[in-house]
């Protein structure tokens, strides 16, 4: 059945404005099968067809770049010069980028805890520039532009 197929899929999440009403760290720390939210913002590499091999749990986790909880965290450089992934997916936390959430503390009780969005944007720019993937796709909760 269709719902059973959904249960077997790998799900990747981004934080949204309603997640900031509660505990963002509880969302990130949640560990469930098929639930992928390793940090506030992160990337996921999709290997090319020639790079696909059976993955152990340890090598599966190596496909993630977790950078959302430590603003000074530098990516480990990949020394594998032959590695050209098919795609790299970037998942960002857009809520701290919007001023309307910073100043409505009565509604957004964690608004003062918003981290500096500049660190996230610097990480995104650096990671996009160094990515060797053929395709690069960025996901966020809020639209880039709205009317």
N, C-alpha and C positions, 0 to 999 in steps of 0.2 A: 504494500500500500504506500501511498505517497508520504504520509507522516513518518513511516518507518524509514524511508529513504532520507528524510530530513534528519533523523536521529543519527545517521551515520556520517553526516557531513561535518567538516571542520568549520567552525564558526569563529569569525574574527570580529571584535567589537571596537568601537570608539566610544569615548565618554561623551555624554550630552549634558545639556543644561540641567535636566532633572537628576542626573547622577550627582551633580554638585549640591543638590539640596540635602543629600544624605552623606554617606561616607565614601569618598572616592577610593580611599585605600582599601575599603572592604570589597569594592568591585575588583580592584587590581589583585588583591590577595585571594580572591575566590578561586578554588581549584576544582573544576568539574571536567568530566570527559567532554571533549570537543569544544570547550570554552577557551578562547584564546584572547586574553587581555593581559599581556605580560607586564605592561607599564602604561603610564598615561599616554605616551606616544611611542611608537615602535615601527619597525619595518619587518616585512616577511619576504624572503626570497623564494621564488618559484623556479626550480632548476630547469635547465633545458632538457630536452628528451635524451641527449647523450650523457647528461649528468645524473639521470635518475638511477638510483640504486636503492635496495631495501634500507630503510632507516631504522636505526635503534632509537630509543627515546632520547638518548644523549645527542645523537647527530641531528635528530628532528629539532631539538631546541637550539642547535647551532644555526638554524635557518632564520632565527629571529635576531634583530638588533634591538635590545631593550635600552632605551635611553631616557625614558620619561620620568624617572624618579631621582636622577642625579644630574643636575644641570652641568656639572663639570666632567661628566663621563665622556671619555673619548672612545670612539669605536676601535676595536682591535682590527688592525690591518690584516686582510686576507692575503697570504703569501702565494696562493694558488693562481698563477698567471693564466692558466688554461680555463679558469672558471668564468664563463659568460652566461649568467642565468637568463632564462627566457623573460622573466618579469621580476620586478621588485614592487611590493605593495607597501605604501606608507600610510599609517593610521595615526591621525593627529587629533589632539584635544582642542577643539575650536572655541569652547566656551570662554576660557581666559582671554581670548583675543577680542571679545566684544565688551565694550565699555558699559553697556546697559546692565550687565550682570555684576559688574564691580561695585556699582553704587546703589543697588537695591538690596541692602543687607537684610531688611525685614523679610524679604522673599527668599533671598539666596544666602542662607545663614553661613555658608562657607566662603562667601565672596572675598573676605580678607585673606583667605588662605590661597587664593589664586597665585600660582607661580608666575614668574616673569615670562610672558609669552615670547619675548625676544630670544631666550635660550632655546625654546622649542623651534622657532623659525630658523635660528642659526644652525641647529642640528639638522633640520629638514634641508636647508640649502646645501650644507656640507655633504649630507648623505646622498642627495640627488646628484650632486656633481661627481661624487666618487663611485656611484653605482655603475656597474658594468652591464646591467640588465638591458635587454633589447627594448622592453616596455617598462615604463614607470607610471604607476597609478597612485594618486593621493586620495585618501578617504577622510572625511570629516563630518561632523554632525550638522553643521550649519552650511548654508550655501555660500559660495564665494561672493556672489552678488545677489542682491534682492531689490525689488522695486519698492 
